[in-house]
Amino acid sequence: MEITEITGGMVPTNCYIVTDDATGYAAVIDPGFESPELTKAVLKAGADKVEAILLTHGHFDHILGVNEIKKLTNAKVYIYSDDMPFISDNSLNLSTVVASRPLKTFKADVALNDGDIIPLGNLKIRVLHTPGHTIGSCCYLVEDAIFTGDTLMQMSCGRTDFPTGSYTQILQSLKRLGNLEGNYHIYPGHEGKTTLDFERKNNPFMGNSAYDPYH
């Protein structure tokens, strides 16, 4: 498995291209922006080889580039079922609240549910429902990697004060990730990569239910 990271947008956001070594089939995770670098990376992966656009949640900074990648690749768009309304509601996806830029709508092809398996060549991508940042936030687990979006970040977690957010739920989601067996490389939606073992030991949100910075 090969993982390419491209960072961009106003926040900025990490977009990942996951490629199966055996077949060359690829998925783009969280294209939250349009940029020459992202376009170049997708074309390098092979536009005809990109089969899936996987969204960890429906906020604008994770979905703004979907239309461009869809146009380049004709890949199917996947989003968790509970976050499906975010695509067409700018107050939910925050595109007019934070960015003052209405989102150009797109069609999601697949509504995901917890435990779904997405095949990508010889890879199997498992969907973990991890609500809290949004009601339909999810993580994608594949081999020794977890793409956590805004659920788990280095020494931190996603905000819970936006619509459908829940601090109680994100703590439960972090606990679920912490209870996974073994160690994993963590590829978050923002800032640097980390590992699950490091976060278990050092992240104040994993096991510290008394600390609530937003309430």
Backbone bond lengths (Angstrom), bond angles and torsions (degrees), N, CA, C in turn:
res aa  C-N    CA-C-N  psi(-1)  N-CA   C-N-CA  omega(-1)  CA-C   N-CA-C  phi
1 M - - - 1.457 - - 1.528 109.75 -
2 E 1.319 115.53 131.98 1.461 121.34 176.63 1.529 109.05 -113.04
3 I 1.338 116.50 136.08 1.458 121.77 179.97 1.518 108.93 -122.44
4 T 1.329 115.94 122.27 1.464 122.11 176.94 1.520 108.39 -111.46
5 E 1.318 116.99 131.83 1.467 121.95 -179.74 1.520 110.25 -109.98
6 I 1.336 116.02 130.86 1.462 122.27 173.94 1.527 106.88 -127.30
7 T 1.309 116.99 128.00 1.461 121.52 -177.95 1.517 110.17 -113.32
8 G 1.346 116.31 135.69 1.453 119.44 179.61 1.517 111.72 -168.92
9 G 1.324 115.07 -175.74 1.454 121.01 179.33 1.513 112.21 90.11
10 M 1.326 116.10 177.04 1.460 121.70 -172.82 1.521 112.93 -74.55
11 V 1.352 118.77 -17.01 1.470 118.92 -172.00 1.533 114.63 -81.33
12 P 1.339 123.58 -50.40 1.457 133.74 -4.05 1.534 112.71 -91.45
13 T 1.325 115.87 166.74 1.462 123.36 -174.71 1.519 110.32 -117.25
14 N 1.333 115.26 145.02 1.462 121.16 174.81 1.524 110.21 -89.48
15 C 1.327 115.76 123.95 1.461 122.01 171.53 1.521 107.11 -108.48
16 Y 1.322 116.37 140.62 1.464 120.87 -177.81 1.523 110.83 -122.91
17 I 1.326 115.26 140.67 1.465 121.22 170.55 1.519 107.06 -112.08
18 V 1.327 116.05 118.66 1.466 122.87 -179.70 1.519 108.02 -104.73
19 T 1.329 116.38 125.03 1.460 121.18 -177.12 1.520 110.50 -122.55
20 D 1.317 115.99 131.82 1.457 121.85 175.20 1.521 108.75 -77.80
21 D 1.328 116.77 120.84 1.464 121.18 -177.03 1.526 112.42 -58.82
22 A 1.319 116.25 -38.56 1.468 120.36 -172.19 1.526 112.80 -70.80
23 T 1.339 116.95 -39.04 1.463 120.35 -172.44 1.524 114.13 -114.06
24 G 1.323 117.08 -18.27 1.448 120.51 -176.76 1.511 114.55 82.84
25 Y 1.337 117.52 -2.26 1.458 119.69 177.91 1.525 109.86 -69.10
26 A 1.341 115.86 144.56 1.456 120.01 -171.93 1.528 111.30 -135.91
27 A 1.335 114.68 159.03 1.464 122.67 173.76 1.521 108.44 -130.88
28 V 1.311 116.55 143.89 1.469 122.74 175.21 1.523 107.54 -105.28
29 I 1.323 116.17 123.65 1.461 121.51 -178.88 1.526 110.07 -106.27
30 D 1.325 116.06 122.20 1.469 123.85 175.22 1.534 114.34 57.98
31 P 1.330 117.72 63.40 1.469 119.20 172.12 1.528 109.50 -77.15
32 G 1.310 116.30 87.60 1.462 121.71 -172.53 1.507 114.23 -91.98
33 F 1.320 117.28 10.44 1.459 121.47 -175.42 1.530 108.03 -161.49
34 E 1.323 114.84 165.74 1.456 121.37 171.39 1.523 107.66 -112.05
35 S 1.326 117.13 134.11 1.453 120.30 178.33 1.520 109.46 -159.30
36 P 1.338 117.67 153.22 1.463 120.56 175.86 1.531 111.91 -58.25
37 E 1.344 116.05 -35.08 1.470 119.44 -179.09 1.528 111.24 -64.99
38 L 1.341 116.41 -42.36 1.457 119.94 179.66 1.522 110.50 -67.65
39 T 1.318 117.27 -44.28 1.463 120.31 177.70 1.526 111.05 -58.77
40 K 1.320 116.26 -44.29 1.469 120.96 179.87 1.520 110.92 -62.22
41 A 1.343 117.20 -41.04 1.467 120.90 -179.19 1.527 111.28 -66.68
42 V 1.338 116.43 -39.23 1.466 120.27 178.84 1.524 110.30 -66.29
43 L 1.326 116.80 -43.42 1.465 120.27 178.88 1.527 111.10 -65.54
44 K 1.336 116.35 -35.25 1.465 119.86 177.74 1.527 110.53 -66.19
45 A 1.335 116.82 -38.73 1.467 120.52 176.85 1.524 111.07 -66.58
46 G 1.329 115.63 -26.01 1.459 121.53 -179.34 1.513 110.04 105.13
47 A 1.333 115.87 104.99 1.461 119.34 -175.95 1.518 112.13 -56.44
48 D 1.338 116.35 -34.62 1.467 119.90 -179.81 1.522 112.28 -78.17
49 K 1.331 116.20 -8.06 1.471 120.47 -179.80 1.528 112.46 -98.04
50 V 1.339 117.33 -14.17 1.465 120.71 -179.48 1.521 108.43 -80.40
51 E 1.323 115.59 111.25 1.466 121.20 -174.59 1.522 113.81 -98.40
52 A 1.336 117.24 -22.57 1.459 119.34 -171.41 1.520 111.55 -143.07
53 I 1.328 115.06 143.15 1.462 123.30 168.61 1.520 105.93 -114.37
54 L 1.323 116.55 110.78 1.469 122.34 -173.81 1.522 109.72 -104.81
55 L 1.325 116.00 126.10 1.459 121.58 -178.30 1.521 110.00 -110.12
56 T 1.337 116.31 129.24 1.465 119.38 178.97 1.524 111.95 -78.45
57 H 1.338 116.74 -24.91 1.458 121.87 175.19 1.523 108.52 -170.30
58 G 1.341 116.73 179.40 1.451 120.01 -168.80 1.504 117.80 -101.38
59 H 1.328 119.46 17.16 1.458 119.91 177.80 1.528 111.04 -73.99
60 F 1.342 115.25 149.14 1.469 121.27 -172.60 1.519 113.40 -54.74
61 D 1.337 116.87 -35.88 1.461 119.50 -175.36 1.521 112.83 -76.87
62 H 1.332 116.31 4.68 1.470 120.53 174.33 1.527 112.06 -120.41
63 I 1.349 116.68 -4.72 1.470 118.95 -174.40 1.533 113.81 -131.65
64 L 1.329 119.19 -3.72 1.462 121.04 -174.67 1.527 113.15 -60.30
65 G 1.322 117.82 -28.24 1.463 120.52 -177.44 1.513 114.89 -93.29
66 V 1.331 117.52 5.76 1.471 120.31 -175.36 1.525 111.33 -59.86
67 N 1.327 117.35 -46.38 1.462 119.68 -177.55 1.524 112.22 -58.09
68 E 1.319 116.93 -42.10 1.459 120.98 -178.96 1.530 111.21 -65.82
69 I 1.339 116.79 -44.28 1.466 119.88 -179.80 1.534 110.49 -68.38
70 K 1.317 116.09 -37.56 1.468 120.55 177.03 1.529 110.00 -61.97
71 K 1.320 116.62 -41.50 1.467 120.82 179.71 1.526 111.01 -65.39
72 L 1.329 116.46 -37.65 1.461 121.04 -179.35 1.532 112.53 -71.54
73 T 1.333 116.71 -35.99 1.468 120.65 -166.15 1.525 115.16 -119.25
74 N 1.313 116.57 -23.31 1.475 121.93 -171.66 1.527 111.95 60.17
75 A 1.322 116.56 27.78 1.469 121.25 179.71 1.522 110.72 -73.59
76 K 1.320 116.51 155.54 1.458 121.49 175.95 1.526 109.86 -75.34
77 V 1.334 115.46 143.82 1.460 122.17 -179.84 1.527 109.03 -102.18
78 Y 1.332 115.88 127.17 1.461 123.04 -178.86 1.524 109.57 -115.58
79 I 1.343 116.77 132.71 1.460 121.76 172.98 1.523 108.06 -146.24
80 Y 1.331 116.76 150.72 1.461 119.44 -179.20 1.525 109.57 -64.95
81 S 1.319 116.24 142.58 1.462 122.16 -172.82 1.527 112.83 -53.76
82 D 1.325 117.99 -40.88 1.465 121.09 -176.82 1.528 113.14 -68.73
83 D 1.331 116.73 -21.73 1.466 119.95 179.13 1.526 112.78 -97.48
84 M 1.316 118.13 4.03 1.454 121.29 179.17 1.537 112.45 -55.20
85 P 1.353 120.19 -39.18 1.473 119.81 179.73 1.526 113.98 -62.52
86 F 1.333 118.29 -20.94 1.453 121.40 -177.67 1.529 111.73 -63.12
87 I 1.321 116.99 -29.07 1.459 121.04 -176.69 1.523 111.57 -60.57
88 S 1.315 116.85 -36.25 1.458 121.05 -173.87 1.532 113.72 -110.76
89 D 1.310 117.74 4.61 1.466 121.45 -178.23 1.530 109.10 -122.41
90 N 1.335 115.69 103.89 1.464 119.58 -175.89 1.522 113.61 -69.20
91 S 1.326 117.66 -19.65 1.457 119.20 175.48 1.529 110.50 -75.07
92 L 1.329 116.96 -28.55 1.466 120.74 175.77 1.526 111.46 -79.79
93 N 1.327 116.80 -45.02 1.472 118.56 -177.56 1.525 112.68 -80.15
94 L 1.339 116.89 -5.47 1.468 124.08 172.61 1.522 113.83 71.42
95 S 1.323 117.97 10.51 1.462 119.46 -176.56 1.523 112.44 -66.57
96 T 1.322 118.09 -29.90 1.464 120.27 176.93 1.525 111.97 -98.99
97 V 1.321 116.37 -13.28 1.470 120.78 -178.78 1.521 111.01 -85.59
98 V 1.324 115.98 -45.42 1.464 121.35 -176.91 1.525 111.70 -101.74
99 A 1.329 116.12 -45.15 1.461 119.86 -171.62 1.523 113.83 -93.80
100 S 1.338 118.59 -13.24 1.462 122.95 -175.82 1.521 112.01 53.66
101 R 1.324 114.60 34.24 1.461 120.67 -179.12 1.521 108.14 -139.29
102 P 1.347 118.17 105.20 1.465 119.43 -178.67 1.525 111.46 -58.00
103 L 1.308 115.59 139.43 1.458 121.11 -179.69 1.518 110.35 -75.20
104 K 1.327 115.60 134.58 1.456 120.47 171.76 1.524 107.40 -76.57
105 T 1.316 116.39 115.46 1.465 119.77 -171.57 1.523 111.70 -64.71
106 F 1.302 115.31 157.23 1.458 122.43 176.47 1.514 108.29 -145.11
107 K 1.308 116.06 168.78 1.462 121.46 -179.45 1.526 109.69 -102.46
108 A 1.308 116.83 128.46 1.464 121.08 171.34 1.519 108.74 -86.53
109 D 1.312 116.19 132.69 1.469 120.88 -176.66 1.516 112.81 -87.44
110 V 1.339 116.66 -30.64 1.464 120.50 -174.57 1.523 109.62 -134.03
111 A 1.343 116.11 125.74 1.463 122.47 172.87 1.525 108.05 -93.86
112 L 1.319 116.19 118.19 1.466 121.25 -173.85 1.518 112.07 -88.05
113 N 1.327 114.55 156.90 1.466 122.41 173.13 1.515 109.14 -134.67
114 D 1.324 115.72 161.31 1.459 121.21 -177.08 1.522 111.26 -57.27
115 G 1.327 115.61 132.64 1.460 120.39 177.76 1.511 114.77 89.28
116 D 1.340 117.68 -6.08 1.466 119.25 177.66 1.519 110.43 -60.18
117 I 1.323 115.92 147.99 1.457 122.64 175.71 1.520 108.32 -114.88
118 I 1.331 116.20 125.40 1.457 122.10 178.35 1.523 107.90 -105.85
119 P 1.337 118.75 114.33 1.467 119.97 178.42 1.521 110.82 -76.74
120 L 1.316 116.02 138.46 1.460 122.06 175.54 1.524 107.00 -139.09
121 G 1.315 116.80 94.23 1.454 119.62 -171.51 1.510 109.36 60.13
122 N 1.323 116.73 -123.80 1.467 121.46 177.25 1.524 112.67 -89.68
123 L 1.317 116.88 -3.20 1.464 120.72 179.23 1.525 110.59 -85.45
124 K 1.322 115.58 151.98 1.452 121.99 174.19 1.528 107.57 -124.71
125 I 1.325 116.72 116.55 1.459 122.82 -177.15 1.527 108.63 -100.18
126 R 1.321 116.50 118.37 1.461 121.43 -176.82 1.522 110.55 -97.23
127 V 1.327 115.91 136.51 1.456 122.57 -178.82 1.529 110.04 -94.63
128 L 1.337 115.87 126.02 1.463 122.06 175.80 1.520 108.29 -115.45
129 H 1.311 118.21 118.09 1.462 121.36 177.10 1.520 108.56 -74.56
130 T 1.328 116.39 120.53 1.469 121.37 -177.19 1.526 109.45 -132.45
131 P 1.337 117.30 70.07 1.468 120.21 -177.75 1.523 112.12 -67.15
132 G 1.319 113.71 161.70 1.465 120.14 178.72 1.513 110.56 144.15
133 H 1.329 116.65 -58.55 1.463 120.08 174.23 1.527 108.99 -67.59
134 T 1.316 116.34 -46.11 1.465 124.31 164.48 1.522 106.89 -135.60
135 I 1.319 115.84 166.25 1.462 119.48 -177.03 1.528 112.32 -66.51
136 G 1.332 116.12 -25.71 1.462 119.77 -178.67 1.516 113.89 -113.48
137 S 1.317 117.64 22.69 1.461 119.35 175.50 1.526 110.30 -61.18
138 C 1.322 115.68 142.73 1.460 119.31 177.80 1.521 109.51 -144.14
139 C 1.322 114.85 162.57 1.458 122.77 175.05 1.519 108.50 -116.93
140 Y 1.330 115.74 154.38 1.460 121.64 178.05 1.518 109.14 -116.30
141 L 1.320 116.06 118.24 1.463 122.68 -178.62 1.515 108.68 -104.87
142 V 1.323 116.55 123.87 1.462 121.22 178.02 1.527 108.56 -144.84
143 E 1.319 115.64 124.08 1.464 122.87 -175.21 1.526 109.91 49.94
144 D 1.343 119.01 -120.18 1.472 120.40 -176.18 1.520 112.29 -101.24
145 A 1.342 116.69 22.26 1.460 120.87 -176.07 1.528 110.89 -125.32
146 I 1.328 116.11 146.49 1.464 122.13 171.47 1.527 107.85 -129.02
147 F 1.314 115.44 125.53 1.456 122.08 175.44 1.518 106.82 -95.72
148 T 1.320 116.16 108.67 1.472 121.26 -164.62 1.522 114.46 -101.44
149 G 1.330 118.65 -0.89 1.458 119.07 -179.59 1.517 111.41 54.63
150 D 1.335 116.50 -129.63 1.465 120.52 179.08 1.527 112.30 -104.98
151 T 1.323 116.92 20.15 1.467 119.77 175.07 1.522 110.31 -79.66
152 L 1.318 116.41 -56.22 1.463 121.86 -178.64 1.516 109.12 -123.78
153 M 1.335 115.11 125.35 1.455 121.72 175.01 1.528 108.38 -130.28
154 Q 1.321 115.37 169.96 1.459 119.35 -175.33 1.524 110.64 -59.10
155 M 1.341 116.09 115.53 1.466 123.56 178.53 1.527 112.28 59.91
156 S 1.332 117.40 22.44 1.448 119.37 -174.56 1.524 110.20 -157.48
157 C 1.338 115.03 -175.93 1.460 121.74 173.34 1.522 107.95 -150.71
158 G 1.327 116.41 173.85 1.451 120.26 -176.89 1.518 113.04 -72.53
159 R 1.328 115.68 156.22 1.466 121.47 175.46 1.523 110.04 -63.67
160 T 1.317 115.39 151.53 1.466 119.85 179.86 1.526 112.21 -123.83
161 D 1.336 116.94 12.21 1.465 120.52 -176.49 1.525 113.17 -99.14
162 F 1.339 117.83 9.57 1.453 121.71 173.09 1.528 109.65 -93.41
163 P 1.336 118.50 166.26 1.470 121.01 -178.67 1.527 112.76 -52.21
164 T 1.314 116.09 134.48 1.482 128.73 -179.01 1.527 112.68 73.39
165 G 1.332 118.45 1.19 1.462 120.42 177.70 1.522 111.39 -73.58
166 S 1.329 115.54 154.47 1.465 121.24 179.37 1.515 109.07 -151.84
167 Y 1.331 116.24 119.18 1.458 119.95 178.09 1.526 111.09 -65.59
168 T 1.325 117.10 -39.85 1.470 120.70 177.49 1.521 110.59 -59.67
169 Q 1.335 116.35 -43.92 1.463 119.90 -178.66 1.522 112.11 -67.61
170 I 1.341 117.78 -39.16 1.460 117.66 -178.02 1.525 110.86 -68.67
171 L 1.331 117.73 -33.05 1.464 119.42 174.82 1.535 110.68 -64.24
172 Q 1.327 116.65 -39.86 1.460 120.22 176.81 1.519 111.09 -64.93
173 S 1.330 116.58 -39.21 1.462 120.68 178.42 1.522 111.68 -66.15
174 L 1.325 116.68 -41.12 1.459 120.34 177.23 1.532 111.04 -64.53
175 K 1.320 115.82 -37.19 1.457 120.01 176.28 1.524 110.58 -63.86
176 R 1.329 116.03 -39.77 1.465 119.64 178.15 1.530 110.51 -61.63
177 L 1.317 116.56 -43.93 1.464 119.40 178.22 1.529 110.56 -64.60
178 G 1.322 116.21 -42.47 1.455 119.98 -179.77 1.517 113.38 -63.65
179 N 1.333 116.28 -26.63 1.461 120.93 -178.73 1.530 113.30 -84.99
180 L 1.324 117.53 -4.15 1.466 119.25 175.52 1.525 109.36 -63.18
181 E 1.308 116.42 144.08 1.465 120.21 179.85 1.526 110.03 -76.08
182 G 1.325 115.10 135.84 1.452 120.36 175.21 1.518 113.37 86.55
183 N 1.320 113.93 -177.03 1.456 121.53 -179.27 1.529 109.19 -105.29
184 Y 1.314 116.54 151.68 1.460 121.91 178.37 1.517 109.78 -139.43
185 H 1.325 115.73 150.39 1.458 120.60 167.92 1.527 107.68 -77.65
186 I 1.325 116.53 131.09 1.459 121.80 -177.88 1.528 109.14 -105.06
187 Y 1.330 114.76 123.70 1.461 121.79 178.12 1.537 107.53 -112.62
188 P 1.330 117.78 98.53 1.469 121.13 -173.11 1.520 112.48 -87.51
189 G 1.334 114.89 170.55 1.451 120.52 179.60 1.520 113.90 -74.35
190 H 1.333 116.71 -20.81 1.459 120.59 -178.80 1.531 109.26 -143.27
191 E 1.313 114.75 150.20 1.466 123.07 176.89 1.528 111.30 65.01
192 G 1.349 116.78 -159.05 1.451 120.06 -165.61 1.524 115.49 -86.08
193 K 1.317 114.23 164.34 1.464 121.63 177.68 1.522 109.81 -71.41
194 T 1.321 115.34 159.17 1.455 121.18 178.95 1.529 108.30 -151.33
195 T 1.328 116.60 -169.11 1.469 120.55 175.99 1.525 108.82 -129.18
196 L 1.313 115.25 156.84 1.456 119.42 -179.73 1.521 111.17 -65.74
197 D 1.327 117.54 -38.51 1.464 120.07 177.94 1.530 111.34 -60.67
198 F 1.329 116.76 -43.41 1.463 120.16 179.74 1.521 110.19 -61.96
199 E 1.339 116.57 -43.40 1.462 119.76 -178.29 1.526 111.57 -68.92
200 R 1.331 117.17 -36.90 1.472 119.81 176.21 1.527 110.63 -56.72
201 K 1.324 115.77 -38.93 1.464 120.28 -174.38 1.529 113.19 -85.63
202 N 1.330 117.41 -28.42 1.463 119.80 -167.40 1.519 116.08 -122.39
203 N 1.314 118.43 -18.10 1.460 120.32 -175.50 1.526 110.24 -78.46
204 P 1.342 118.04 119.27 1.473 119.81 -176.00 1.526 113.75 -67.01
205 F 1.334 117.28 -15.21 1.464 120.35 179.86 1.522 112.88 -88.11
206 M 1.307 116.94 -10.32 1.462 119.97 -179.78 1.528 108.84 -96.86
207 G 1.325 115.70 88.43 1.452 120.01 178.22 1.512 114.02 108.13
208 N 1.348 116.89 -2.76 1.466 119.44 179.44 1.522 109.08 -112.88
209 S 1.320 117.00 80.49 1.461 121.43 -174.66 1.527 113.21 -74.58
210 A 1.332 117.76 -9.20 1.454 120.36 -178.41 1.533 112.60 -81.76
211 Y 1.335 116.51 -17.95 1.457 120.28 -174.27 1.526 109.45 -94.16
212 D 1.322 116.91 116.96 1.460 122.57 -179.74 1.524 108.53 -133.06
213 P 1.336 118.26 102.78 1.466 120.80 -175.44 1.516 113.96 -78.11
214 Y 1.326 118.55 -9.27 1.453 120.90 -173.08 1.518 113.86 -110.91
215 H 1.323 118.07 -9.29 1.471 119.70 -175.81 1.542 109.27 -131.50
